[in-house]
């Protein structure tokens, strides 16, 4: 059993994503809390993320189109 740092509930270890950088090899937040955070973060930063993706696509196209 492990306690989620976000919601404070004690849950089974199978309800946590893998993280190779921690001692117990699990993220500190449970899967539902991580999903909620990721969705909210994407929504809050959507325009910036779309801009980054578009810049990357243009950069890659210019590499392909070089003679």
C-alpha positions as CSV (number, residue, x, y, z in Angstrom):
1,X,0.0,0.0,0.0
2,X,1.1,3.5,-0.8
3,X,-0.3,6.9,-0.1
4,X,-0.9,9.4,-2.9
5,X,0.7,12.8,-2.3
6,X,-2.1,14.6,-4.2
7,X,-5.4,13.1,-2.9
8,X,-4.0,11.6,0.4
9,X,-5.7,8.2,-0.1
10,X,-4.0,5.0,0.5
11,X,-4.0,2.8,-2.6
12,X,-2.6,-0.4,-4.0
13,X,0.8,-0.1,-5.7
14,X,-0.8,-1.1,-9.0
15,X,-2.6,2.2,-9.0
16,X,0.6,4.1,-9.4
17,X,2.7,4.6,-12.6
18,X,6.2,3.4,-12.9
19,X,9.1,5.9,-12.3
20,X,12.6,4.6,-12.5
21,X,14.1,7.6,-10.6
22,X,12.4,7.0,-7.3
23,X,13.4,4.5,-4.6
24,X,10.2,2.5,-4.8
25,X,10.1,2.8,-8.6
26,X,6.6,4.4,-8.4
27,X,5.3,8.0,-9.0
28,X,4.2,9.8,-5.9
29,X,0.7,10.5,-7.3
30,X,-1.8,7.9,-8.2
31,X,-2.9,7.3,-11.8
32,X,-6.2,9.2,-11.6
33,X,-4.5,12.2,-10.0
34,X,-1.8,12.2,-12.6
35,X,-4.4,12.0,-15.4
36,X,-6.3,14.9,-13.9
37,X,-3.1,17.0,-13.6
38,X,-2.0,16.2,-17.2
39,X,-5.4,17.1,-18.6
40,X,-5.5,20.4,-16.7
41,X,-1.9,21.2,-17.6
42,X,-2.6,20.6,-21.3
43,X,-5.7,22.7,-21.2
44,X,-3.9,25.6,-19.5
45,X,-1.0,25.5,-21.9
46,X,-2.7,24.4,-25.1
47,X,-1.9,27.4,-27.3
48,X,1.8,27.3,-26.3
49,X,2.0,23.5,-27.0
50,X,0.3,23.9,-30.4
51,X,2.8,26.6,-31.2
52,X,5.8,24.4,-30.2
53,X,4.4,21.5,-32.3
54,X,3.9,23.7,-35.3
55,X,7.4,25.1,-35.1
56,X,8.8,21.6,-34.9
57,X,6.8,20.5,-37.9
58,X,8.0,23.4,-40.0
59,X,11.6,22.7,-38.9
60,X,11.3,19.1,-40.0
61,X,9.7,20.0,-43.3
62,X,12.6,22.3,-44.1
63,X,15.1,19.4,-43.4
64,X,13.2,17.1,-45.7
65,X,12.9,19.7,-48.5
66,X,16.6,20.5,-48.6
67,X,18.3,19.6,-51.9
